[in-house]
Amino acid sequence: MERCIECGSKHADYLPHDITNMYYHLKFYETHRRALQWIDAFRHCDQGIFDDIQNGLYGKGINLYDPIPLNAELPDHSAH
């Protein structure tokens, strides 16, 4: 598995980007001039994974467009 060009971590293409990777936060800010939001990390995922993460975030009171804190973790999506 090669490193993702977006987040710099090794993960399957269908999985979310690594939101714990500082490289991802910095590269995203440099490119978009805004903080990384939850939706940015998993909008490319298949619908099942997307729905699992979205429901996990909503269950924690997190909006998809909230900025991602540097110490954040994605909700578990291992059911897929």
C-alpha positions in Angstrom: 0.0 0.0 0.0 1.4 3.4 -1.0 1.1 6.6 0.9 -1.9 8.7 0.1 -1.0 11.9 -1.8 -3.7 13.8 0.2 -2.9 12.9 3.8 0.5 11.3 3.6 -0.5 8.1 5.4 -1.0 4.6 4.2 -4.6 3.6 3.8 -6.9 2.0 1.2 -8.4 4.4 -1.3 -11.9 3.8 0.0 -11.1 4.7 3.6 -11.0 8.2 5.2 -7.8 10.3 5.1 -5.7 10.2 8.3 -6.9 13.2 10.3 -4.2 12.6 13.0 -1.5 13.4 10.4 -0.2 16.9 10.8 1.1 16.8 7.2 -2.6 16.5 6.1 -3.7 19.5 8.2 -0.8 21.7 6.9 -1.1 20.6 3.3 -4.9 21.1 3.3 -4.5 24.6 4.8 -1.8 25.5 2.3 -4.0 24.4 -0.6 -7.4 25.7 0.6 -6.6 28.5 3.1 -9.0 27.1 5.7 -9.0 24.5 8.4 -9.6 20.9 7.6 -13.3 20.0 8.2 -14.6 16.6 9.0 -16.3 16.2 5.6 -13.0 16.8 3.9 -11.5 13.6 5.4 -14.2 11.2 4.1 -16.3 12.7 1.3 -14.6 10.3 -1.1 -15.6 7.2 0.9 -18.3 4.8 -0.3 -21.8 5.5 0.9 -21.7 2.9 3.7 -18.5 4.2 5.3 -19.7 7.8 4.8 -22.9 7.1 6.5 -21.2 5.3 9.4 -18.8 8.2 10.0 -21.5 10.8 9.6 -23.8 9.0 12.1 -20.9 8.6 14.5 -20.1 12.3 14.3 -23.7 13.4 14.8 -23.9 11.0 17.7 -21.1 13.0 19.3 -22.8 16.3 18.5 -20.2 17.1 15.7 -21.3 18.9 12.5 -19.6 17.7 9.3 -18.4 21.2 8.6 -16.8 21.8 12.0 -13.0 22.2 11.9 -11.1 19.1 13.0 -9.1 19.5 16.2 -5.5 18.2 15.9 -6.2 15.5 18.6 -9.4 14.2 16.9 -10.2 10.6 15.9 -12.7 9.4 13.4 -15.7 7.4 14.7 -15.3 3.7 14.2 -16.3 2.5 10.7 -15.0 -1.0 11.0 -18.4 -2.6 10.2 -17.6 -2.2 6.5 
